[in-house]
Amino acid sequence: MSTKWLKNFAGVQQSEVDIQNIPNALVELGIHITCKTIQVGTLLGSVVGPLAALVRKTCPKTGLIMGGARGALIGAFVGPVVTVATTRNKTEPEIIDRCYRLRHNEGQLWVDRSFVVAATLGFMAAGTAGLVAGKCQRCCYYNAHRESCMEEDDKWRCKVIA
C-alpha cells in the first residue's frame, strides 16, 4: 500500500504520474474487494438476521444488529479469499490496470469513501448498531442515487449485463 493510494482515496489532488504509481497493486485491489464483501455481508446479514430472529421468536432489532455485524465479519474473512480467486489467472499488468481504473473511477471512490465514513460515524455514535446502520444506510442511499454515482462506462456495463 502506498501513500499515493491513501491520498487518492481521501480525495487529495495528485498528478497523473502519482496516480500511475501503484507499487502494491494486489494489496490495493484486495482492500477494494474486501470492502465490497463487507458491504454485501452487512446488507445480507441485516436482512437474514431479523428473519432468523422472528423464526426463533426473539427481538428482530437484535437480529438486525447481530446479523449485520456477523455479515460484516464474514465479509472481512471472505474478502481475501475472493481476491485470491479473482486474481489467480490475472497478470501483474492486468491487476495494476484494474487498480489504475479504480483510482480514476469517481463513482466508485465516492462509494468507498462514504462506506468508510458511514461505518466510522455510525460506530462512534452507537457502537455495533451504528456501524451496521451506517453501512446499510450508505448502501440504500447509493442504490437510490446509483445513476448519478456511476461513470459513463459503468452505466454502459450495467445496461449490457441487465
Protein Blocks (a to p, Z undefined) as FASTA:
>chain_A
ZZklmmmmnopacdfklmmmcfblmlmmmmmmmmmmmmmmmmmmmmmmmmmmmmnopafk
lmmmmmmmmmmmmmmmmmmmmmmmmmmmpcfklmmmmmmmmmmmmklmmmmmmmmmmmmm
mmmmnojmlmmmmmmmmmmmmmmmmmmmpcfklmmmmmmmZZ
